[in-house]
Amino acid sequence: MATLTIKNVPDKLVRRLKAQAAHHRRSLNLEVITCLEAATGPTQVDPEALLATARAIRITPKGLRVTDRLLKEMKNEGRP
């Protein structure tokens, strides 16, 4: 990630940002990043990359076939 230095920030603005960060329970740095993201609009999502990530996360182990019955058994396991 890049580092950005902002010079000559008015004291009043810094105080408002700090108060806003405290209200949102974020660091000042994260608050500024959030404000910049909101000001520049939504980021573009690459659908293929998003699908590839989702597929990588939900890889089913070999030999395991997930069925409704198996899911029901797993949900009820350990319940009285």
C-alpha positions in Angstrom: 0.0 0.0 0.0 1.0 3.6 -0.6 1.7 6.2 2.0 0.1 9.6 1.6 1.3 12.8 3.5 -1.2 15.7 3.7 0.3 19.0 4.6 -1.2 22.1 6.2 -4.4 20.5 7.4 -6.4 23.1 9.4 -6.6 22.4 13.2 -10.4 22.6 13.1 -10.6 19.9 10.5 -8.2 17.6 12.4 -10.3 18.0 15.5 -13.5 17.2 13.6 -11.8 14.1 12.0 -10.6 13.0 15.5 -14.1 13.4 16.9 -15.6 11.5 14.0 -13.1 8.7 14.3 -13.8 8.4 18.0 -17.5 8.3 17.3 -17.0 5.5 14.8 -14.4 3.8 17.0 -11.7 4.0 14.4 -8.2 5.3 14.2 -7.7 8.7 12.7 -5.9 7.1 9.8 -8.8 4.7 9.1 -11.3 7.5 9.4 -9.4 9.6 6.8 -9.2 6.5 4.5 -13.0 5.9 4.9 -13.7 9.6 4.1 -11.5 9.5 1.0 -13.2 6.3 -0.2 -16.6 7.8 0.3 -15.6 11.0 -1.6 -14.1 9.2 -4.6 -17.1 6.8 -5.1 -17.5 3.1 -5.1 -14.6 0.9 -6.2 -15.0 -1.3 -9.3 -15.4 -5.0 -8.6 -13.9 -7.5 -11.0 -16.6 -10.2 -11.1 -14.3 -12.9 -12.2 -11.8 -12.2 -9.4 -14.6 -12.2 -6.9 -15.9 -15.5 -8.1 -12.4 -17.0 -8.1 -12.0 -15.9 -4.5 -15.4 -17.4 -3.5 -14.6 -20.7 -5.2 -11.2 -20.9 -3.5 -12.8 -20.4 -0.1 -15.5 -23.0 -0.5 -13.5 -25.9 -1.8 -15.2 -29.1 -0.7 -12.8 -31.8 0.6 -12.5 -34.8 -1.6 -14.8 -37.7 -0.6 -17.2 -35.4 1.2 -20.6 -35.1 -0.5 -22.8 -32.5 1.2 -26.4 -33.5 1.2 -29.5 -32.1 3.0 -29.4 -35.1 5.3 -25.7 -34.5 6.2 -26.4 -30.8 6.9 -29.3 -31.7 9.1 -27.2 -34.2 11.0 -24.4 -31.7 11.5 -26.8 -29.0 12.7 -28.4 -31.3 15.2 -25.1 -32.8 16.4 -24.7 -32.2 20.1 -28.2 -30.9 20.6 -30.5 -32.5 23.2 
